[in-house]
Structure formats: C-alpha cells, structure tokens
C-alpha cells in the first residue's frame, strides 16, 4: 500500500537544523552580558548554532549570513536591566564548532593554508603583539589583541564558508536586511527620543535654540551607526543596479540612507559621498537616474523632517575650526598622533594605549581626554610603531591586488557593494576609529571569499 513514508534524510536534517536555530534565538536574547548564568546561556546558544549549521545542507552559508546580520545588534540592549544580546560571538563559535565536527566526520585534518589576503589581515594583530613589549597599558593591549584575533577569525570564517557567488550574495542580503531593520529602528528613535531602547544622543546644534536628535541604534556612538547604514545602503544600491525586479532594492536603500542623514554624522556623510560617486561610476548606467532620484527623495524628506536650515548648518559646521569644534579637534589629534609616533617610532604606545599617552600631547583647544583616537592609519602607527606602518602598507597593497583581480574577472553586484564599502571605510577611517568595526572585517572576508582554494573549507562534504 502506497503513501507517505516520511522525510528524506536530507529534509530531516534540515528540520532538525531549523529547530536548533529557533531554540538558539531566545537563548541568545536571554543571555546577560555578565555572570555565570550568562556564560552558560551563551555556551548553550553556541552549541545550538553549531548543530543548526552542521545539520543543514547549506548551514555554513546561513550561519555566516546570520553573523553578518548580527552586526546590527552591536551593543543591543532591551529595557530589562543588564540583559543584552551577544549573538556575534555565539554564532561565530557555533560555525567554528560545526567546522570541527566536519573535520571529525571526515577523519582527516590538515593545517589550513592561508591565502595572501588572510595573512595580510593578520597584520594589525601581529603589530599589536610587537607593541606589547613597550605598551603603556599591557592589560588594555592584551584585550585589544583578543578583539583583533576574534575579528580576524570572523573574516577567515567568511572567506572559507562563502565559497561561491550565491553564498556571498546570501550573506550580503542578510547584512542589508538587518541594516534596513536597524535604520527603521533609528528613525523610530528619532521620532520618539524618549523610547528608552538603544542609544540616542541629544546635543545643541549650531543654530540657537535648536537641538540635534541623533539616534545611535544599538551602537554607543551615532557615527558608527551611520557608518554601518552607509555600508548596507551601498550594498542595496549595488543590488538595485542589476535592474529588472532588483530595482526594488532602491526602497530599503532609501530607508537606510534616511537613517544615515538622521544621525547627523558628518564623517559618515563625507565618506558616503565618495562611496556614492564610485557607485555612480562603476555601477550600471541604467541605475544612475534612479540613484539620483533616490538621493533627491532622501534629502527632501530629511529637509522636511528637520528643516533645511538645520541640515545646512550641520554641513557648514565642518568648515568651522574654532577651539572645541569637531574639525579642529580631529586636526589637533592628528598632530598629537604624529608627535607620539616620532617619540615612540619602534614599539609605539602599545595597541589600545593611545589614551594613556594623549594627555601629554594634547593641543590647546582639543578635547581634554579621549578614549580612542579618530584616525586609524595614523593611530595604528602611533600605537604599534613601525610594525603598524608595515602592516597597513601590506594590507592595502593586497586588498588593491584582490580588487583588481575581481575587476579583471568582471565585477558582480556583490563586488560593487564591497568595493564601494571599502572606499567609504577608507575615508571614514581618517575621521573615526574603525579598527574594531565588525562590518569592515566581514567585508574583507566577503572580498576574499571564493578567490582562493584553501586546503580546508567550511562547507558540507558530499
């Protein structure tokens, strides 16, 4: 007698994977940031993620897509005391555990052979190790080294897991989707500044009697939210440039661009402008007119919400060099950073120890104290000495080489998104400290993905 005999082996694994992933979500949401119970919850969540990735037929692709998406949470908090979400680490550990299970299943292990780009990405970490010998704050340097190591592992995981163009696109779409939700939340924050969820900054504007409402989403700083949304909006615009039904990507792009404007982040506005110019040049010709139309709509809506005078005053404030102004402070800090470098050219101040040396070099009119520098290229040399300079030259050279290889092979929409994103980050890194910015490292992994043939890949064995 015929009938349904049950699930196939493949579908059964996918169902189990979906159940594990569903259980991981509330586990992560209930994991406090500190305390023994929090660590237990994070370990359980990591195991559930590992099971979900290992069981699913495309588990590594979706695992990395989830990792891209969780960058939108950053310091995500809910109004329940100290409870916070720390999904990034748990998902990363879960993907790595799944890879280990794959190795055990194959009963064969070989030491992974790193590509040139993967070695170059290790440069800042190596420079930090070099600086440890003369660090002004070794505890902070060790903590920063740990952060860099985690980010490097995340980039390598993305490089190995996203083995084809479809997987790269899936990760990019997840990144954009989460960015759209984050931008929507930022707009809600701007509309309801007393909402009490996430972080929002309210400060005086250049216009008398007017205040700036600057949503930060789940970041501590509106500038980093703006940088995140700049990257995701460029990704959406790159996908929209394909044409046809893909033009619908202009809609989420407009939402995210509006989020960038409402943060009033001048550094993000400057960096995003370069990214948009590059997108206009290297993108599809048929997408140029819709791109201009989208930008016009975004600016008109922002002007209607805030008033054109407030937006214009924020733009013109970048030209102010009065003591205490943001522009003057960055210039003063750049001068202080150069002096630090000349005084400590070999080992630097120590990775992350910039704040310890800064008071001695502070210029009159600059901020009294800082928690971190604002220019990555200069600051990394000041913190790690000659090793930081070598690491940056090597990384920039290798990144440029990989971009040129992809260009000769023919840019895909994902490549356009990554290249415009890198250009934005390059400018932004002269104004903000993006050394530990998770999206930047994952974009590096997205660029490297599929370029090399490593000995060990995080993919399902048939």
Buried (B, 14 or more C-beta within 10 A) or exposed (E): EEEEEEEEEEEEBBEBBEBBBEBBBEBBBBBBEEEEEBEEBBBBBBBBBBBBBBBBEBBBBBBBBBBBBBBBBBBBBBEEEEBBBBBBBBBBBBBBBBBBBBBEEEEEEEEBEBBBBBEBBBBBBBBBBBBBEBBBBBEBBBEBBEBBBBBBBBBBBBBBBBBEBEBBBBBBBBBBBBBBBBBBBBBEBBEEBEBEBBBBBEEEBBBEEEEBBBBBBBBBBBBBBBBBBBBBBBBBBBBBBBEEEBBEBBEBBBBBBBBBBBBBBBBBBBBBEBBBEBBBEBBBEEBBEBBEEBBEBBBEBBBEBBEEEBBEBBEEBBEEEEEEBBBBBBBBBBBBBBBBBEEBEEBBBBBBBBBBBBEEBBBEBBBEEBEEBBBBBBBBBBBBBBBBBBBBEBBBEBBEEBBEEBEEEEBBBBBBBBBBBBBBBBBBBBBBBBBBBBBBBBBBBBBBBBBBEBEBBBBBEE
